[in-house]
Amino acid sequence: MTSKRILRSVLAVLVGIVAISLVVEALEFGLVTLVNGAPTRDPDAYYAVRNRGWFLAAKLLYNTGAALGAGYLAALIAGYAELRHGLALALVQTFAFVWALTQPELSQWTPGWMWAALISLTFAGILVGARLRKQRPGAV
């Protein structure tokens, strides 16, 4: 494997992680601000809005959408072995979720069932996004 391919592989996974994070965090912060009426730095106020049932359902949707896009983007950037790059991204993202679960200051704000749903749907979404790129006409 050439160094250019290695660089593209690393870049593909890094860009995928950044893409998921930026999309999800921006949407979540924007929606919480909209519902709350103003931005808040108070975690209790923030998560009182974010942990409403309808909001958690929306979070599952936009998280999965971001995962689909990030899987597609990672496969596009890599330019080869799309599904392997999607799997690598999905594993890195899953590791990040598992790490967050070990941090009480992070894990306390999200219900356990939601963590399980996020991990499952994000993993699957990334793989589906990579598969969509692989199946696109003209993709190598």
SEMIKOL-541696 format. One record per atom (N, C-alpha, C): residue number from 0; x, y, z; residue in three letters; atom name. Coordinates in pm, 1 decimal, m for minus. Layout:
REM SEMIKOL-541696
> n, east, north, up, res, atom
> NUM, X, Y, Z, Ala, CA .
...
//
This chain:
REM SEMIKOL-541696
> n, east, north, up, res, atom
> 0, 84.7, m117.8, 0.0, Met, N .
> 0, 0.0, 0.0, 0.0, Met, CA .
> 0, 89.4, 124.3, 0.0, Met, C .
> 1, 57.9, 215.9, m84.2, Thr, N .
> 1, 138.9, 337.4, m93.4, Thr, CA .
> 1, 104.1, 433.6, 19.5, Thr, C .
> 2, 195.9, 525.3, 44.0, Ser, N .
> 2, 171.4, 623.1, 150.3, Ser, CA .
> 2, 52.9, 713.3, 115.9, Ser, C .
> 3, 28.6, 736.6, m12.4, Lys, N .
> 3, m86.6, 818.1, m53.0, Lys, CA .
> 3, m216.9, 748.0, m14.9, Lys, C .
> 4, m222.3, 617.9, m34.8, Arg, N .
> 4, m342.6, 542.6, 1.3, Arg, CA .
> 4, m362.2, 540.6, 152.3, Arg, C .
> 5, m253.9, 525.7, 225.6, Ile, N .
> 5, m263.3, 525.8, 372.7, Ile, CA .
> 5, m315.1, 661.2, 420.5, Ile, C .
> 6, m260.9, 767.1, 363.6, Leu, N .
> 6, m304.3, 901.7, 400.6, Leu, CA .
> 6, m452.4, 921.3, 368.8, Leu, C .
> 7, m495.4, 875.7, 252.8, Arg, N .
> 7, m637.7, 886.8, 216.1, Arg, CA .
> 7, m725.0, 807.2, 311.3, Arg, C .
> 8, m678.0, 691.0, 353.3, Ser, N .
> 8, m754.9, 607.7, 446.7, Ser, CA .
> 8, m770.8, 677.0, 581.0, Ser, C .
> 9, m661.2, 729.1, 633.1, Val, N .
> 9, m666.1, 799.2, 761.8, Val, CA .
> 9, m753.3, 923.5, 749.7, Val, C .
> 10, m734.9, 999.2, 643.8, Leu, N .
> 10, m813.8, 1119.2, 621.4, Leu, CA .
> 10, m963.1, 1086.4, 610.2, Leu, C .
> 11, m995.3, 979.0, 542.1, Ala, N .
> 11, m1135.0, 938.7, 524.2, Ala, CA .
> 11, m1202.7, 914.9, 659.0, Ala, C .
> 12, m1135.2, 843.0, 747.1, Val, N .
> 12, m1194.1, 813.2, 877.7, Val, CA .
> 12, m1201.2, 938.9, 963.7, Val, C .
> 13, m1096.3, 1019.1, 962.8, Leu, N .
> 13, m1096.8, 1142.7, 1042.2, Leu, CA .
> 13, m1205.0, 1239.6, 995.3, Leu, C .
> 14, m1215.9, 1257.5, 865.6, Val, N .
> 14, m1319.3, 1347.2, 812.8, Val, CA .
> 14, m1458.6, 1293.5, 846.9, Val, C .
> 15, m1474.9, 1163.0, 841.7, Gly, N .
> 15, m1603.1, 1102.3, 879.0, Gly, CA .
> 15, m1640.8, 1131.6, 1023.1, Gly, C .
> 16, m1545.3, 1117.2, 1114.1, Ile, N .
> 16, m1571.7, 1144.9, 1255.6, Ile, CA .
> 16, m1605.3, 1292.9, 1275.9, Ile, C .
> 17, m1528.3, 1379.1, 1213.5, Val, N .
> 17, m1553.4, 1523.1, 1226.5, Val, CA .
> 17, m1690.7, 1558.3, 1167.7, Val, C .
> 18, m1724.2, 1499.0, 1054.8, Ala, N .
> 18, m1852.9, 1527.9, 991.1, Ala, CA .
> 18, m1969.2, 1488.3, 1081.7, Ala, C .
> 19, m1963.6, 1369.2, 1137.7, Ile, N .
> 19, m2070.3, 1325.8, 1228.7, Ile, CA .
> 19, m2081.1, 1423.5, 1345.3, Ile, C .
> 20, m1968.9, 1453.9, 1406.1, Ser, N .
> 20, m1969.2, 1541.2, 1523.4, Ser, CA .
> 20, m2024.5, 1679.3, 1491.2, Ser, C .
> 21, m1977.1, 1739.6, 1382.1, Leu, N .
> 21, m2022.2, 1873.8, 1347.0, Leu, CA .
> 21, m2171.2, 1878.1, 1316.0, Leu, C .
> 22, m2217.1, 1784.6, 1238.1, Val, N .
> 22, m2359.0, 1783.5, 1200.2, Val, CA .
> 22, m2447.2, 1760.6, 1322.9, Val, C .
> 23, m2414.5, 1657.7, 1399.6, Val, N .
> 23, m2497.7, 1622.9, 1515.1, Val, CA .
> 23, m2495.7, 1733.4, 1620.4, Val, C .
> 24, m2378.7, 1782.0, 1654.0, Glu, N .
> 24, m2369.6, 1885.1, 1758.7, Glu, CA .
> 24, m2435.0, 2015.0, 1714.9, Glu, C .
> 25, m2416.2, 2054.0, 1590.5, Ala, N .
> 25, m2478.2, 2178.2, 1541.6, Ala, CA .
> 25, m2630.8, 2166.9, 1541.4, Ala, C .
> 26, m2682.1, 2055.9, 1491.3, Leu, N .
> 26, m2827.6, 2037.2, 1491.1, Leu, CA .
> 26, m2883.4, 2034.3, 1632.3, Leu, C .
> 27, m2819.0, 1958.3, 1719.5, Glu, N .
> 27, m2868.5, 1947.3, 1856.0, Glu, CA .
> 27, m2867.6, 2082.9, 1926.7, Glu, C .
> 28, m2755.7, 2152.9, 1918.5, Phe, N .
> 28, m2746.3, 2283.4, 1984.7, Phe, CA .
> 28, m2849.6, 2380.3, 1927.3, Phe, C .
> 29, m2863.2, 2380.7, 1795.0, Gly, N .
> 29, m2960.9, 2469.3, 1731.8, Gly, CA .
> 29, m3103.1, 2438.3, 1773.3, Gly, C .
> 30, m3137.9, 2310.1, 1777.1, Leu, N .
> 30, m3274.1, 2271.7, 1817.1, Leu, CA .
> 30, m3299.9, 2301.5, 1964.0, Leu, C .
> 31, m3203.2, 2273.3, 2049.9, Val, N .
> 31, m3220.4, 2303.8, 2192.6, Val, CA .
> 31, m3237.1, 2454.2, 2211.5, Val, C .
> 32, m3155.9, 2532.0, 2142.3, Thr, N .
> 32, m3165.5, 2678.0, 2152.4, Thr, CA .
> 32, m3301.7, 2726.0, 2105.0, Thr, C .
> 33, m3349.5, 2669.9, 1994.3, Leu, N .
> 33, m3479.5, 2708.0, 1939.8, Leu, CA .
> 33, m3591.8, 2676.4, 2039.2, Leu, C .
> 34, m3591.5, 2556.1, 2093.2, Val, N .
> 34, m3696.3, 2514.6, 2187.2, Val, CA .
> 34, m3685.1, 2591.5, 2318.7, Val, C .
> 35, m3563.4, 2611.6, 2364.8, Asn, N .
> 35, m3540.1, 2680.7, 2491.9, Asn, CA .
> 35, m3566.5, 2831.1, 2481.2, Asn, C .
> 36, m3556.8, 2885.1, 2361.6, Gly, N .
> 36, m3577.8, 3027.8, 2341.4, Gly, CA .
> 36, m3449.6, 3109.6, 2344.5, Gly, C .
> 37, m3340.8, 3047.4, 2387.0, Ala, N .
> 37, m3210.6, 3115.0, 2392.8, Ala, CA .
> 37, m3104.1, 3008.9, 2418.6, Ala, C .
> 38, m2980.4, 3037.7, 2380.4, Pro, N .
> 38, m2872.6, 2943.4, 2412.9, Pro, CA .
> 38, m2857.0, 2932.0, 2565.3, Pro, C .
> 39, m2815.0, 2815.2, 2610.2, Thr, N .
> 39, m2792.9, 2795.8, 2752.9, Thr, CA .
> 39, m2663.6, 2719.5, 2776.6, Thr, C .
> 40, m2595.1, 2756.0, 2882.8, Arg, N .
> 40, m2474.7, 2682.8, 2924.6, Arg, CA .
> 40, m2504.1, 2594.2, 3045.2, Arg, C .
> 41, m2624.9, 2602.9, 3095.5, Asp, N .
> 41, m2665.8, 2524.0, 3211.1, Asp, CA .
> 41, m2701.7, 2382.9, 3165.4, Asp, C .
> 42, m2622.9, 2282.0, 3205.7, Pro, N .
> 42, m2651.1, 2145.5, 3159.8, Pro, CA .
> 42, m2790.4, 2096.1, 3198.8, Pro, C .
> 43, m2838.4, 2135.8, 3316.5, Asp, N .
> 43, m2972.4, 2092.2, 3357.2, Asp, CA .
> 43, m3079.0, 2145.4, 3261.5, Asp, C .
> 44, m3068.7, 2272.6, 3225.0, Ala, N .
> 44, m3165.6, 2332.4, 3131.5, Ala, CA .
> 44, m3151.2, 2270.9, 2992.5, Ala, C .
> 45, m3027.2, 2254.5, 2948.2, Tyr, N .
> 45, m3001.0, 2199.0, 2815.3, Tyr, CA .
> 45, m3061.7, 2059.1, 2802.0, Tyr, C .
> 46, m3029.7, 1972.1, 2898.3, Tyr, N .
> 46, m3075.3, 1833.5, 2888.2, Tyr, CA .
> 46, m3221.4, 1815.8, 2925.8, Tyr, C .
> 47, m3279.4, 1913.0, 2996.6, Ala, N .
> 47, m3424.2, 1909.5, 3020.0, Ala, CA .
> 47, m3497.9, 1921.2, 2887.5, Ala, C .
> 48, m3442.6, 2000.5, 2796.7, Val, N .
> 48, m3499.7, 2012.7, 2662.3, Val, CA .
> 48, m3460.1, 1891.2, 2578.6, Val, C .
> 49, m3331.5, 1859.7, 2574.4, Arg, N .
> 49, m3280.1, 1754.1, 2486.7, Arg, CA .
> 49, m3334.1, 1614.9, 2520.9, Arg, C .
> 50, m3371.6, 1590.2, 2644.6, Asn, N .
> 50, m3415.9, 1456.3, 2683.4, Asn, CA .
> 50, m3567.1, 1438.0, 2680.3, Asn, C .
> 51, m3637.6, 1528.4, 2617.0, Arg, N .
> 51, m3780.9, 1507.6, 2594.9, Arg, CA .
> 51, m3797.3, 1395.3, 2493.4, Arg, C .
> 52, m3904.3, 1320.4, 2505.1, Gly, N .
> 52, m3926.1, 1205.0, 2418.0, Gly, CA .
> 52, m3919.6, 1237.1, 2270.0, Gly, C .
> 53, m3988.3, 1341.8, 2228.2, Trp, N .
> 53, m3989.8, 1378.1, 2086.0, Trp, CA .
> 53, m3850.8, 1418.6, 2039.1, Trp, C .
> 54, m3774.8, 1483.6, 2129.7, Phe, N .
> 54, m3641.0, 1529.8, 2092.6, Phe, CA .
> 54, m3547.7, 1409.8, 2076.8, Phe, C .
> 55, m3558.4, 1312.3, 2165.9, Leu, N .
> 55, m3473.9, 1193.6, 2154.4, Leu, CA .
> 55, m3505.2, 1117.0, 2025.7, Leu, C .
> 56, m3633.5, 1114.6, 1988.3, Ala, N .
> 56, m3670.5, 1050.4, 1860.9, Ala, CA .
> 56, m3607.0, 1125.7, 1744.2, Ala, C .
> 57, m3611.8, 1258.2, 1749.7, Ala, N .
> 57, m3548.3, 1339.1, 1644.8, Ala, CA .
> 57, m3397.8, 1315.9, 1643.5, Ala, C .
> 58, m3338.2, 1303.4, 1762.1, Lys, N .
> 58, m3194.2, 1279.5, 1771.4, Lys, CA .
> 58, m3156.5, 1148.6, 1702.2, Lys, C .
> 59, m3237.7, 1047.1, 1718.9, Leu, N .
> 59, m3209.2, 920.6, 1650.4, Leu, CA .
> 59, m3211.7, 940.3, 1498.7, Leu, C .
> 60, m3303.1, 1022.2, 1450.9, Leu, N .
> 60, m3312.1, 1047.5, 1306.7, Leu, CA .
> 60, m3192.6, 1127.5, 1255.0, Leu, C .
> 61, m3160.5, 1239.2, 1320.1, Tyr, N .
> 61, m3050.2, 1320.1, 1266.9, Tyr, CA .
> 61, m2915.5, 1255.9, 1291.5, Tyr, C .
> 62, m2903.2, 1177.4, 1395.3, Asn, N .
> 62, m2778.0, 1104.2, 1417.4, Asn, CA .
> 62, m2757.8, 999.0, 1307.4, Asn, C .
> 63, m2864.9, 929.3, 1275.4, Thr, N .
> 63, m2856.0, 826.9, 1170.9, Thr, CA .
> 63, m2829.3, 892.2, 1035.7, Thr, C .
> 64, m2892.9, 1005.2, 1008.7, Gly, N .
> 64, m2866.1, 1077.8, 884.4, Gly, CA .
> 64, m2721.2, 1122.7, 874.6, Gly, C .
> 65, m2668.5, 1174.4, 984.6, Ala, N .
> 65, m2528.0, 1216.3, 986.9, Ala, CA .
> 65, m2436.1, 1096.6, 966.2, Ala, C .
> 66, m2471.3, 983.9, 1024.1, Ala, N .
> 66, m2391.5, 862.5, 1007.0, Ala, CA .
> 66, m2392.0, 816.7, 861.6, Ala, C .
> 67, m2507.4, 820.0, 797.4, Leu, N .
> 67, m2516.5, 784.2, 654.9, Leu, CA .
> 67, m2425.0, 874.5, 571.6, Leu, C .
> 68, m2436.8, 1004.4, 595.5, Gly, N .
> 68, m2353.8, 1099.1, 521.3, Gly, CA .
> 68, m2205.7, 1080.2, 547.0, Gly, C .
> 69, m2169.7, 1056.2, 671.5, Ala, N .
> 69, m2028.3, 1037.6, 705.8, Ala, CA .
> 69, m1973.1, 908.0, 646.3, Ala, C .
> 70, m2052.2, 802.9, 645.3, Gly, N .
> 70, m2007.7, 678.0, 583.3, Gly, CA .
> 70, m1986.1, 695.5, 433.9, Gly, C .
> 71, m2077.9, 766.1, 370.0, Tyr, N .
> 71, m2065.0, 795.4, 227.2, Tyr, CA .
> 71, m1939.9, 878.7, 201.9, Tyr, C .
> 72, m1921.4, 983.1, 282.6, Leu, N .
> 72, m1807.4, 1072.9, 266.5, Leu, CA .
> 72, m1674.6, 1000.1, 287.6, Leu, C .
> 73, m1668.3, 916.1, 389.1, Ala, N .
> 73, m1545.1, 840.4, 414.9, Ala, CA .
> 73, m1513.0, 749.4, 297.0, Ala, C .
> 74, m1614.4, 682.4, 245.0, Ala, N .
> 74, m1592.9, 594.3, 130.0, Ala, CA .
> 74, m1550.1, 674.3, 7.3, Ala, C .
> 75, m1607.8, 790.1, m11.3, Leu, N .
> 75, m1572.8, 876.7, m123.7, Leu, CA .
> 75, m1427.7, 923.7, m113.4, Leu, C .
> 76, m1388.6, 969.8, 2.9, Ile, N .
> 76, m1251.8, 1019.4, 22.2, Ile, CA .
> 76, m1150.3, 907.4, 5.2, Ile, C .
> 77, m1181.2, 791.4, 62.7, Ala, N .
> 77, m1087.3, 678.4, 51.6, Ala, CA .
> 77, m1067.9, 640.4, m94.9, Ala, C .
> 78, m1176.9, 632.0, m169.0, Gly, N .
> 78, m1168.0, 600.9, m310.7, Gly, CA .
> 78, m1145.1, 454.4, m343.0, Gly, C .
> 79, m1137.0, 371.0, m243.7, Tyr, N .
> 79, m1120.3, 226.0, m263.5, Tyr, CA .
> 79, m1164.9, 157.3, m134.5, Tyr, C .
> 80, m1194.0, 30.6, m140.4, Ala, N .
> 80, m1234.3, m49.0, m23.7, Ala, CA .
> 80, m1335.3, 28.1, 62.0, Ala, C .
> 81, m1439.9, 73.3, m2.0, Glu, N .
> 81, m1537.7, 159.3, 63.6, Glu, CA .
> 81, m1595.3, 99.1, 190.9, Glu, C .
> 82, m1632.2, m28.1, 183.7, Leu, N .
> 82, m1693.7, m91.0, 300.6, Leu, CA .
> 82, m1595.1, m106.8, 415.6, Leu, C .
> 83, m1470.4, m132.2, 384.2, Arg, N .
> 83, m1368.6, m141.8, 490.5, Arg, CA .
> 83, m1348.7, m7.0, 558.8, Arg, C .
> 84, m1350.7, 99.0, 481.1, His, N .
> 84, m1337.6, 231.8, 541.6, His, CA .
> 84, m1462.2, 266.6, 622.5, His, C .
> 85, m1578.6, 227.8, 573.8, Gly, N .
> 85, m1701.3, 246.9, 652.0, Gly, CA .
> 85, m1695.7, 170.4, 782.7, Gly, C .
> 86, m1646.5, 47.6, 777.3, Leu, N .
> 86, m1633.1, m32.3, 899.5, Leu, CA .
> 86, m1533.4, 31.4, 995.7, Leu, C .
> 87, m1422.4, 79.9, 943.2, Ala, N .
> 87, m1323.2, 145.9, 1029.1, Ala, CA .
> 87, m1384.6, 268.4, 1097.0, Ala, C .
> 88, m1457.4, 348.0, 1021.2, Leu, N .
> 88, m1523.6, 465.3, 1077.8, Leu, CA .
> 88, m1626.5, 423.2, 1182.4, Leu, C .
> 89, m1705.8, 322.4, 1152.3, Ala, N .
> 89, m1807.5, 274.9, 1247.1, Ala, CA .
> 89, m1742.9, 225.5, 1376.8, Ala, C .
> 90, m1630.2, 157.7, 1366.0, Leu, N .
> 90, m1561.8, 108.8, 1485.9, Leu, CA .
> 90, m1503.9, 224.6, 1567.7, Leu, C .
> 91, m1445.9, 323.0, 1501.6, Val, N .
> 91, m1392.1, 439.2, 1573.5, Val, CA .
> 91, m1505.7, 514.4, 1643.1, Val, C .
> 92, m1616.9, 534.0, 1574.0, Gln, N .
> 92, m1731.1, 603.7, 1633.7, Gln, CA .
> 92, m1787.8, 523.9, 1751.2, Gln, C .
> 93, m1794.9, 393.5, 1736.7, Thr, N .
> 93, m1843.4, 309.3, 1846.3, Thr, CA .
> 93, m1749.6, 317.6, 1966.5, Thr, C .
> 94, m1620.6, 316.8, 1941.0, Phe, N .
> 94, m1522.9, 332.9, 2048.5, Phe, CA .
> 94, m1544.8, 466.3, 2120.5, Phe, C .
> 95, m1572.0, 571.9, 2044.9, Ala, N .
> 95, m1597.2, 703.3, 2105.6, Ala, CA .
> 95, m1722.4, 699.7, 2193.1, Ala, C .
> 96, m1827.4, 633.0, 2147.3, Phe, N .
> 96, m1948.3, 618.1, 2228.5, Phe, CA .
> 96, m1918.8, 540.0, 2356.8, Phe, C .
> 97, m1847.1, 429.6, 2343.5, Val, N .
> 97, m1814.1, 347.0, 2460.2, Val, CA .
> 97, m1729.0, 426.7, 2558.9, Val, C .
> 98, m1633.5, 504.1, 2506.5, Trp, N .
> 98, m1552.1, 588.3, 2593.9, Trp, CA .
> 98, m1641.7, 687.6, 2668.6, Trp, C .
> 99, m1736.5, 750.2, 2597.8, Ala, N .
> 99, m1826.9, 846.3, 2661.0, Ala, CA .
> 99, m1909.2, 779.8, 2771.5, Ala, C .
> 100, m1945.5, 655.4, 2750.0, Leu, N .
> 100, m2021.4, 582.9, 2851.5, Leu, CA .
> 100, m1940.4, 559.3, 2978.6, Leu, C .
> 101, m1809.4, 557.1, 2968.3, Thr, N .
> 101, m1725.1, 536.8, 3087.1, Thr, CA .
> 101, m1698.8, 667.9, 3161.6, Thr, C .
> 102, m1742.8, 778.9, 3106.1, Gln, N .
> 102, m1722.2, 910.5, 3166.8, Gln, CA .
> 102, m1853.0, 955.9, 3231.9, Gln, C .
> 103, m1860.7, 949.7, 3365.1, Pro, N .
> 103, m1987.0, 985.0, 3431.8, Pro, CA .
> 103, m2039.2, 1124.3, 3395.4, Pro, C .
> 104, m1948.7, 1220.3, 3375.3, Glu, N .
> 104, m1994.1, 1355.2, 3341.5, Glu, CA .
> 104, m2056.8, 1361.9, 3202.7, Glu, C .
> 105, m2032.3, 1264.2, 3118.6, Leu, N .
> 105, m2094.7, 1258.5, 2985.6, Leu, CA .
> 105, m2213.5, 1162.9, 2982.4, Leu, C .
> 106, m2196.8, 1047.2, 3041.2, Ser, N .
> 106, m2298.7, 943.0, 3029.3, Ser, CA .
> 106, m2424.6, 971.7, 3109.7, Ser, C .
> 107, m2414.7, 1051.3, 3213.7, Gln, N .
> 107, m2529.0, 1074.5, 3302.1, Gln, CA .
> 107, m2645.1, 1147.4, 3235.1, Gln, C .
> 108, m2619.3, 1217.5, 3127.5, Trp, N .
> 108, m2720.2, 1303.0, 3067.6, Trp, CA .
> 108, m2807.2, 1231.7, 2963.8, Trp, C .
> 109, m2772.0, 1111.0, 2928.0, Thr, N .
> 109, m2845.9, 1039.6, 2824.0, Thr, CA .
> 109, m2892.4, 905.0, 2878.6, Thr, C .
> 110, m3020.4, 871.6, 2860.5, Pro, N .
> 110, m3070.8, 743.2, 2910.8, Pro, CA .
> 110, m2997.4, 624.1, 2846.8, Pro, C .
> 111, m2984.2, 517.0, 2921.8, Gly, N .
> 111, m2912.7, 398.0, 2874.1, Gly, CA .
> 111, m2968.4, 342.3, 2743.7, Gly, C .
> 112, m3101.0, 337.8, 2731.6, Trp, N .
> 112, m3161.2, 284.6, 2609.0, Trp, CA .
> 112, m3122.4, 369.8, 2488.4, Trp, C .
> 113, m3106.2, 500.1, 2513.4, Met, N .
> 113, m3070.4, 590.8, 2403.6, Met, CA .
> 113, m2927.5, 564.0, 2357.5, Met, C .
> 114, m2836.0, 540.0, 2452.8, Trp, N .
> 114, m2698.7, 505.4, 2414.3, Trp, CA .
> 114, m2699.2, 380.8, 2325.6, Trp, C .
> 115, m2775.1, 279.5, 2365.6, Ala, N .
> 115, m2780.5, 155.0, 2287.1, Ala, CA .
> 115, m2835.1, 181.5, 2146.7, Ala, C .
> 116, m2940.1, 261.8, 2139.0, Ala, N .
> 116, m2998.7, 293.6, 2008.5, Ala, CA .
> 116, m2902.3, 375.5, 1923.0, Ala, C .
> 117, m2836.4, 474.1, 1983.6, Leu, N .
> 117, m2740.6, 556.2, 1909.1, Leu, CA .
> 117, m2624.8, 473.8, 1855.6, Leu, C .
> 118, m2571.1, 387.0, 1939.3, Ile, N .
> 118, m2458.5, 303.5, 1896.4, Ile, CA .
> 118, m2500.2, 215.0, 1779.4, Ile, C .
> 119, m2614.5, 149.6, 1793.5, Ser, N .
> 119, m2661.8, 57.6, 1688.3, Ser, CA .
> 119, m2693.2, 129.6, 1557.9, Ser, C .
> 120, m2771.5, 237.0, 1566.6, Leu, N .
> 120, m2812.5, 307.4, 1445.8, Leu, CA .
> 120, m2697.2, 381.2, 1378.7, Leu, C .
> 121, m2605.9, 434.7, 1458.5, Thr, N .
> 121, m2491.5, 503.6, 1399.9, Thr, CA .
> 121, m2400.4, 404.5, 1328.2, Thr, C .
> 122, m2374.0, 291.3, 1390.5, Phe, N .
> 122, m2291.2, 187.6, 1328.5, Phe, CA .
> 122, m2352.6, 144.8, 1194.8, Phe, C .
> 123, m2482.2, 112.6, 1199.6, Ala, N .
> 123, m2550.8, 68.5, 1077.4, Ala, CA .
> 123, m2555.6, 179.7, 973.4, Ala, C .
> 124, m2582.6, 302.5, 1016.2, Gly, N .
> 124, m2590.9, 414.9, 923.5, Gly, CA .
> 124, m2460.4, 439.0, 849.1, Gly, C .
> 125, m2350.0, 430.0, 920.7, Ile, N .
> 125, m2219.0, 448.5, 856.8, Ile, CA .
> 125, m2196.9, 341.2, 751.0, Ile, C .
> 126, m2227.1, 217.3, 784.9, Leu, N .
> 126, m2206.0, 108.3, 688.9, Leu, CA .
> 126, m2297.0, 122.7, 566.7, Leu, C .
> 127, m2420.6, 163.5, 588.7, Val, N .
> 127, m2512.9, 184.0, 476.4, Val, CA .
> 127, m2462.7, 298.5, 388.0, Val, C .
> 128, m2415.3, 407.3, 449.1, Gly, N .
> 128, m2361.3, 518.6, 371.3, Gly, CA .
> 128, m2243.2, 476.3, 285.5, Gly, C .
> 129, m2152.4, 397.6, 343.0, Ala, N .
> 129, m2037.2, 348.4, 266.7, Ala, CA .
> 129, m2083.2, 255.5, 154.1, Ala, C .
> 130, m2182.8, 174.4, 183.7, Arg, N .
> 130, m2234.6, 81.8, 81.4, Arg, CA .
> 130, m2301.0, 159.1, m33.1, Arg, C .
> 131, m2371.9, 264.2, 0.2, Leu, N .
> 131, m2434.0, 346.6, m103.4, Leu, CA .
> 131, m2329.4, 406.8, m196.2, Leu, C .
> 132, m2218.6, 451.3, m139.1, Arg, N .
> 132, m2110.1, 505.0, m222.4, Arg, CA .
> 132, m2051.7, 396.7, m310.0, Arg, C .
> 133, m2033.0, 278.4, m254.2, Lys, N .
> 133, m1976.2, 167.5, m330.6, Lys, CA .
> 133, m2067.7, 128.7, m446.4, Lys, C .
> 134, m2197.1, 133.6, m425.6, Gln, N .
> 134, m2292.9, 91.1, m528.3, Gln, CA .
> 134, m2321.6, 199.3, m631.7, Gln, C .
> 135, m2277.2, 320.1, m606.7, Arg, N .
> 135, m2302.5, 430.2, m699.1, Arg, CA .
> 135, m2233.8, 402.9, m831.7, Arg, C .
> 136, m2303.8, 426.3, m941.5, Pro, N .
> 136, m2240.4, 407.9, m1071.1, Pro, CA .
> 136, m2112.1, 493.1, m1083.4, Pro, C .
> 137, m2009.6, 431.9, m1132.3, Gly, N .
> 137, m1882.7, 503.1, m1147.7, Gly, CA .
> 137, m1789.8, 488.7, m1029.3, Gly, C .
> 138, m1841.5, 435.1, m918.0, Ala, N .
> 138, m1756.2, 414.1, m801.2, Ala, CA .
> 138, m1666.4, 293.6, m827.9, Ala, C .
> 139, m1545.4, 301.9, m779.0, Val, N .
> 139, m1448.7, 194.0, m801.6, Val, CA .
> 139, m1470.5, 85.1, m702.9, Val, C .
//
